[in-house]
Amino acid sequence: MSIIRRITHFDGTRAARRPRDRVENVRAAAQDFRREMLAGKPVPYYRSMELVRVPYPARYGYLNGFGRLAPYIHLCNRLFVVQFRSAEGLKTLLVSPSDWEHQRATPFFKRLTDSMGPFAGVGEALVFKKTSTVLQRLAEIGLAPEDVDYITYDHLHTQNLTRWLGGNGHKAIFPNAKLLVMREEWESAHALIPWQNQWYCPGGLDGIPQDRVILLDHDVMLGEGVALIRTKGHTEGNHSIVVHTPEGLKVTSENGVSLDAYAPQHSSIPGLAEYARATGAEVVLNGNTLEYGVDQYISMVQEKAIAGPWPRDERLPNIAPSSESAGYWLFPRTAPTFTVGDLHFGRLQTPVRHQAAA
Ligand SMILES: [Zn+2]
């Protein structure tokens, strides 16, 4: 386990009785953590690629902050491929590899499609934009499935991991990959209450061998340049993926759906700046299940403080949402003011194991 090292910066920062004290304790710890992480080296490879765009209720995406707009926003799900150095050589991590072709049983999406009735085919083609699959993306960049060492998701909403890791009778497509997941998220996803289960894919974790799962109880550093930081709120076991890139620390989760959500005071999306001004809110939550609202607010402040300023516009934080809201003609006036889009730093390297076998 030498690749995975515990981080203690945030231990105890949420113990204060007063929420505002918690916010400031977390913010201070995040600034320390940021300095320390930036003192190390960036990862050699980081790339994010669009997979699919799906409709998502605007009232959840910008909880409480959304004024008089279309009922849906369009969320762009991305796959992130990261390579990092470690004591055991170069490792390859996939962040948020959504097997979206096999997640349609997720009750929310199933109901949405069913509600289109006889127009489901046309309706689906209109509102679900299928750009690419995980396997197509890996083939495009020249990464073999056996070269994936780890996969992780900031949370498990809608995910079906059975093809990737070999559950439900599937042979594992990623024969060497292990899932990195917070213990709360893993346990929670196995016994959900109706408040939560509309967003999880039924059977999505069934039969996954235990030795393919690394349950995390703490914030951790993976080798050099990657950290998984617990940022609960959107779900019970939500975490953020922090990667040291040539463009600073990129922080990824789904606590917010766009940079606008992390800097609402600068947003031109109707309602957001007004909401931020009227309430003093520093962030706008992505709250479909609202598992821990106060914690989610604190977590988003934490993410911003770790990320620091975005080099392209320093008024905004250096966040790369795992699902980023994108403009769409069917959902007018929902386009975010600031878009991160696909990112690409460095060159993919063929892992040593693969070279030795060739
Ligand atoms: Zn979610």
Boltz pocket constraint, residues with backbone or C-beta under 6 A from the ligand:
constraints:
  - pocket:
      binder: B
      contacts: [[A, 155], [A, 157], [A, 199], [A, 234], [A, 254]]
      max_distance: 6.0
